[in-house]
């Protein structure tokens, strides 16, 4: 896990299995990985975060107040989406027949969103309602939906891995913006304060390198870097 601060990159902690989500918890960060969760302090010290969910967690995010939403893989196929109780048990609210890559809580409309790369779908999930709504579907040839971020105007952003771009959807599912990137595979994105205090929003984008073919890397040398753009 890395911390980017004041223009410098610092490696904070190393985990033994891939990280699937980062959560806020008091003054620390919870790194959710394939085998559990670690509580990591600013000095890099890490301790297991317990109680934690059993099973394979595919994605997680902070919700309202101290709520934690998560996606857990089902043994047969697909995944269950729900809220983690204080004792580490799982309150399932929805089931989906495919893997979910990312979860995001939209505080403005108190709604949960999810990305399903297999079908290219952005899902809208309203707590207390059993039905899931397909907000939008990205054609397979355009890239795989990866990551979620929400702007101050209520727009929903996702990256398109192997699509060389990030895109913005309106709250009613209309494709509103497509921004090209100099790398093929963006993996996640988040909004961060502008370093100069400007009112424009700053979108920070993580990108992959290891999955990019060698011949593509020659024309995309920034693959694997952290990118930022003003939107």
C-alpha positions as a Markdown table, in Angstrom:
| # | Residue | x | y | z |
|---|---|---|---|---|
| 1 | Unk | 0.0 | 0.0 | 0.0 |
| 2 | Unk | 1.3 | 3.4 | -1.0 |
| 3 | Unk | 0.7 | 7.0 | 0.3 |
| 4 | Unk | 1.1 | 9.9 | -2.2 |
| 5 | Unk | 1.6 | 13.1 | -0.3 |
| 6 | Unk | 3.2 | 16.5 | -1.2 |
| 7 | Unk | 4.3 | 15.1 | -4.5 |
| 8 | Unk | 6.1 | 12.1 | -3.0 |
| 9 | Unk | 5.3 | 8.5 | -3.0 |
| 10 | Unk | 5.7 | 6.4 | 0.1 |
| 11 | Unk | 5.3 | 2.7 | 0.5 |
| 12 | Unk | 3.4 | 2.2 | 3.8 |
| 13 | Unk | 2.8 | -1.5 | 4.0 |
| 14 | Unk | 3.1 | -4.8 | 2.2 |
| 15 | Unk | 0.4 | -7.4 | 2.1 |
| 16 | Unk | 0.7 | -11.1 | 1.3 |
| 17 | Unk | -2.4 | -11.2 | -1.0 |
| 18 | Unk | -4.0 | -8.8 | -3.5 |
| 19 | Unk | -5.9 | -5.8 | -2.0 |
| 20 | Unk | -9.5 | -5.5 | -3.2 |
| 21 | Unk | -10.5 | -2.3 | -1.3 |
| 22 | Unk | -9.4 | 0.4 | 1.1 |
| 23 | Unk | -11.8 | 1.6 | 3.8 |
| 24 | Unk | -11.6 | 4.5 | 6.2 |
| 25 | Unk | -11.7 | 3.6 | 9.9 |
| 26 | Unk | -11.1 | 6.4 | 12.5 |
| 27 | Unk | -7.6 | 7.7 | 11.7 |
| 28 | Unk | -6.5 | 4.5 | 10.0 |
| 29 | Unk | -7.1 | 2.6 | 6.8 |
| 30 | Unk | -8.5 | -0.9 | 6.5 |
| 31 | Unk | -6.9 | -2.8 | 3.6 |
| 32 | Unk | -9.3 | -5.5 | 2.5 |
| 33 | Unk | -7.5 | -8.4 | 0.8 |
| 34 | Unk | -8.3 | -11.8 | -0.4 |
| 35 | Unk | -7.7 | -13.5 | 3.0 |
| 36 | Unk | -9.1 | -10.9 | 5.4 |
| 37 | Unk | -8.5 | -7.3 | 6.4 |
| 38 | Unk | -5.6 | -5.4 | 8.0 |
| 39 | Unk | -5.9 | -2.1 | 10.0 |
| 40 | Unk | -3.0 | 0.0 | 8.9 |
| 41 | Unk | -1.8 | 3.2 | 10.8 |
| 42 | Unk | -0.1 | 6.2 | 9.3 |
| 43 | Unk | 3.3 | 4.8 | 10.5 |
| 44 | Unk | 2.8 | 1.6 | 8.5 |
| 45 | Unk | 2.1 | -0.6 | 11.5 |
| 46 | Unk | -0.5 | -3.2 | 10.7 |
| 47 | Unk | -2.8 | -5.5 | 12.8 |
| 48 | Unk | -5.6 | -7.8 | 11.7 |
| 49 | Unk | -9.0 | -6.1 | 11.6 |
| 50 | Unk | -11.5 | -8.2 | 13.5 |
| 51 | Unk | -14.2 | -9.2 | 13.5 |
| 52 | Unk | -14.2 | -9.5 | 9.7 |
| 53 | Unk | -16.4 | -11.2 | 7.1 |
| 54 | Unk | -15.9 | -14.9 | 6.3 |
| 55 | Unk | -15.6 | -16.0 | 2.6 |
| 56 | Unk | -14.0 | -14.3 | -0.3 |
| 57 | Unk | -14.6 | -10.6 | -0.3 |
| 58 | Unk | -14.6 | -9.2 | -3.9 |
| 59 | Unk | -15.2 | -5.5 | -3.1 |
| 60 | Unk | -16.1 | -3.2 | -0.2 |
| 61 | Unk | -16.7 | 0.5 | 0.6 |
| 62 | Unk | -17.6 | 2.8 | 3.4 |
| 63 | Unk | -21.3 | 3.8 | 3.6 |
| 64 | Unk | -23.3 | 6.1 | 5.7 |
| 65 | Unk | -21.9 | 6.9 | 9.2 |
| 66 | Unk | -19.7 | 3.8 | 10.1 |
| 67 | Unk | -21.4 | 1.4 | 7.8 |
| 68 | Unk | -19.4 | -1.0 | 5.6 |
| 69 | Unk | -20.8 | -2.5 | 2.4 |
| 70 | Unk | -19.2 | -5.5 | 0.9 |
| 71 | Unk | -19.5 | -8.1 | -1.9 |
| 72 | Unk | -18.8 | -11.7 | -1.0 |
| 73 | Unk | -18.4 | -14.5 | -3.7 |
| 74 | Unk | -21.0 | -17.2 | -3.6 |
| 75 | Unk | -19.9 | -20.9 | -3.7 |
| 76 | Unk | -22.1 | -21.8 | -6.6 |
| 77 | Unk | -21.7 | -18.6 | -8.8 |
| 78 | Unk | -22.1 | -14.9 | -8.6 |
| 79 | Unk | -22.0 | -12.8 | -5.5 |
| 80 | Unk | -23.9 | -11.5 | -2.5 |
| 81 | Unk | -24.0 | -7.8 | -1.7 |
| 82 | Unk | -24.8 | -6.5 | 1.7 |
| 83 | Unk | -23.8 | -4.7 | 4.9 |
| 84 | Unk | -21.3 | -6.0 | 7.5 |
| 85 | Unk | -22.8 | -6.1 | 11.0 |
| 86 | Unk | -20.7 | -5.0 | 14.0 |
| 87 | Unk | -20.0 | -8.6 | 15.0 |
| 88 | Unk | -18.5 | -9.4 | 11.5 |
| 89 | Unk | -21.5 | -11.3 | 10.2 |
| 90 | Unk | -23.0 | -10.4 | 6.8 |
| 91 | Unk | -26.5 | -9.0 | 6.2 |
| 92 | Unk | -27.2 | -10.0 | 2.5 |
| 93 | Unk | -29.5 | -7.6 | 0.7 |
| 94 | Unk | -29.0 | -8.5 | -3.0 |
| 95 | Unk | -27.6 | -11.4 | -5.0 |
| 96 | Unk | -26.2 | -11.0 | -8.5 |
| 97 | Unk | -25.3 | -13.8 | -10.9 |
| 98 | Unk | -21.8 | -12.5 | -11.8 |
| 99 | Unk | -18.7 | -11.1 | -10.1 |
| 100 | Unk | -18.6 | -7.6 | -8.9 |
| 101 | Unk | -15.4 | -5.6 | -9.1 |
| 102 | Unk | -16.1 | -2.4 | -7.2 |
| 103 | Unk | -18.7 | -0.8 | -4.8 |
| 104 | Unk | -19.3 | 2.8 | -4.2 |
| 105 | Unk | -21.6 | 4.7 | -1.8 |
| 106 | Unk | -23.1 | 7.8 | -3.3 |
| 107 | Unk | -23.8 | 10.0 | -0.2 |
| 108 | Unk | -25.9 | 12.6 | -2.1 |
| 109 | Unk | -28.7 | 10.2 | -2.9 |
| 110 | Unk | -27.9 | 7.5 | -0.3 |
| 111 | Unk | -27.5 | 4.9 | -2.9 |
| 112 | Unk | -25.0 | 2.0 | -3.5 |
| 113 | Unk | -23.4 | 1.5 | -7.0 |
| 114 | Unk | -21.5 | -1.5 | -8.2 |
| 115 | Unk | -19.5 | -2.5 | -11.3 |
| 116 | Unk | -19.9 | -5.9 | -13.0 |
| 117 | Unk | -17.1 | -6.2 | -15.6 |
| 118 | Unk | -18.4 | -9.4 | -17.1 |
| 119 | Unk | -21.5 | -7.8 | -18.5 |
| 120 | Unk | -20.1 | -4.3 | -18.5 |
| 121 | Unk | -22.9 | -3.2 | -16.2 |
| 122 | Unk | -23.2 | -0.4 | -13.7 |
| 123 | Unk | -25.7 | -1.4 | -11.0 |
| 124 | Unk | -27.8 | 0.9 | -8.8 |
| 125 | Unk | -28.9 | -0.5 | -5.5 |
| 126 | Unk | -31.2 | 1.3 | -3.1 |
| 127 | Unk | -31.0 | 0.1 | 0.5 |
| 128 | Unk | -34.4 | -1.3 | 1.6 |
| 129 | Unk | -35.4 | -2.3 | -1.9 |
| 130 | Unk | -34.8 | -5.8 | -3.2 |
| 131 | Unk | -34.6 | -5.0 | -6.9 |
| 132 | Unk | -31.4 | -3.9 | -8.6 |
| 133 | Unk | -31.4 | -1.4 | -11.4 |
| 134 | Unk | -29.1 | -1.5 | -14.3 |
| 135 | Unk | -28.0 | 2.1 | -14.6 |
| 136 | Unk | -25.9 | 1.6 | -17.7 |
| 137 | Unk | -24.1 | -1.0 | -19.8 |
| 138 | Unk | -20.8 | -0.5 | -21.5 |
| 139 | Unk | -20.2 | -2.6 | -24.7 |
| 140 | Unk | -17.5 | -5.3 | -24.3 |
| 141 | Unk | -15.4 | -3.8 | -27.1 |
| 142 | Unk | -15.2 | -0.5 | -25.2 |
| 143 | Unk | -13.3 | -1.9 | -22.2 |
| 144 | Unk | -14.1 | -3.4 | -18.8 |
| 145 | Unk | -15.8 | -1.2 | -16.2 |
| 146 | Unk | -13.4 | -0.8 | -13.3 |
| 147 | Unk | -13.8 | 1.4 | -10.2 |
| 148 | Unk | -16.3 | 4.0 | -9.1 |
| 149 | Unk | -16.2 | 7.7 | -8.2 |
| 150 | Unk | -18.9 | 10.4 | -7.8 |
| 151 | Unk | -18.5 | 14.1 | -8.6 |
| 152 | Unk | -20.1 | 17.0 | -6.8 |
| 153 | Unk | -22.8 | 17.4 | -9.5 |
| 154 | Unk | -24.0 | 13.8 | -9.0 |
| 155 | Unk | -22.2 | 12.2 | -11.9 |
| 156 | Unk | -21.0 | 8.6 | -11.8 |
| 157 | Unk | -17.5 | 7.9 | -13.1 |
| 158 | Unk | -15.8 | 4.6 | -14.0 |
| 159 | Unk | -12.6 | 3.6 | -15.7 |
| 160 | Unk | -12.6 | 1.4 | -18.8 |
| 161 | Unk | -9.7 | -1.1 | -18.5 |
| 162 | Unk | -8.4 | -2.0 | -22.0 |
| 163 | Unk | -10.5 | 1.0 | -23.2 |
| 164 | Unk | -7.9 | 3.8 | -22.8 |
| 165 | Unk | -10.4 | 6.0 | -21.1 |
| 166 | Unk | -12.5 | 7.1 | -18.1 |
| 167 | Unk | -16.2 | 7.9 | -18.6 |
| 168 | Unk | -18.9 | 9.8 | -16.8 |
| 169 | Unk | -22.6 | 8.8 | -16.6 |
| 170 | Unk | -25.4 | 11.1 | -15.4 |
| 171 | Unk | -27.7 | 10.0 | -12.6 |
| 172 | Unk | -30.2 | 8.6 | -15.1 |
| 173 | Unk | -27.6 | 6.5 | -16.9 |
| 174 | Unk | -26.8 | 8.6 | -19.9 |
| 175 | Unk | -23.2 | 8.6 | -21.1 |
| 176 | Unk | -22.0 | 12.2 | -20.6 |
| 177 | Unk | -18.3 | 12.4 | -21.0 |
| 178 | Unk | -15.4 | 10.2 | -22.3 |
| 179 | Unk | -11.9 | 11.3 | -21.5 |
| 180 | Unk | -9.0 | 9.5 | -23.3 |
| 181 | Unk | -6.0 | 8.4 | -21.3 |
| 182 | Unk | -2.4 | 7.7 | -22.5 |
| 183 | Unk | -2.6 | 4.2 | -21.0 |
| 184 | Unk | -4.9 | 1.2 | -21.9 |
| 185 | Unk | -5.9 | -0.1 | -18.5 |
| 186 | Unk | -7.1 | 2.3 | -15.8 |
| 187 | Unk | -8.1 | 0.2 | -12.7 |
| 188 | Unk | -9.7 | 2.6 | -10.3 |
| 189 | Unk | -10.4 | 6.3 | -9.7 |
| 190 | Unk | -11.3 | 8.8 | -7.0 |
| 191 | Unk | -11.8 | 12.5 | -6.5 |
| 192 | Unk | -9.2 | 14.4 | -4.4 |
| 193 | Unk | -8.8 | 18.0 | -3.4 |
| 194 | Unk | -7.0 | 20.2 | -5.9 |
| 195 | Unk | -3.4 | 20.9 | -4.6 |
| 196 | Unk | -3.7 | 24.6 | -5.4 |
| 197 | Unk | -7.2 | 25.0 | -3.8 |
| 198 | Unk | -8.9 | 25.6 | -7.1 |
| 199 | Unk | -12.6 | 24.9 | -7.4 |
| 200 | Unk | -12.2 | 22.5 | -10.2 |
| 201 | Unk | -12.3 | 18.8 | -9.2 |
| 202 | Unk | -9.2 | 16.6 | -9.5 |
| 203 | Unk | -9.7 | 13.0 | -10.6 |
| 204 | Unk | -6.9 | 10.6 | -9.5 |
| 205 | Unk | -6.6 | 7.4 | -11.6 |
| 206 | Unk | -4.7 | 4.2 | -10.8 |
| 207 | Unk | -3.4 | 2.2 | -13.8 |
| 208 | Unk | -2.0 | -1.3 | -14.5 |
| 209 | Unk | 1.2 | -2.3 | -16.1 |
| 210 | Unk | 1.7 | -6.0 | -15.5 |
| 211 | Unk | -1.4 | -7.0 | -17.6 |
| 212 | Unk | -0.4 | -4.8 | -20.5 |
| 213 | Unk | 1.3 | -6.6 | -23.5 |
| 214 | Unk | 4.9 | -5.7 | -24.1 |
| 215 | Unk | 4.2 | -4.3 | -27.6 |
| 216 | Unk | 1.5 | -2.0 | -26.1 |
| 217 | Unk | 3.8 | -0.8 | -23.4 |
| 218 | Unk | 6.1 | 0.7 | -26.0 |
| 219 | Unk | 3.3 | 3.2 | -26.9 |
| 220 | Unk | 2.0 | 3.5 | -23.3 |
| 221 | Unk | 5.0 | 4.0 | -21.1 |
| 222 | Unk | 3.0 | 5.6 | -18.3 |
| 223 | Unk | 1.2 | 2.4 | -17.6 |
| 224 | Unk | 1.4 | 1.6 | -13.9 |
| 225 | Unk | 1.6 | 5.2 | -12.9 |
| 226 | Unk | -0.8 | 7.3 | -10.8 |
| 227 | Unk | -2.5 | 9.8 | -13.1 |
| 228 | Unk | -4.5 | 13.0 | -12.3 |
| 229 | Unk | -6.6 | 15.2 | -14.4 |
| 230 | Unk | -8.8 | 18.2 | -13.7 |
| 231 | Unk | -12.5 | 17.8 | -14.7 |
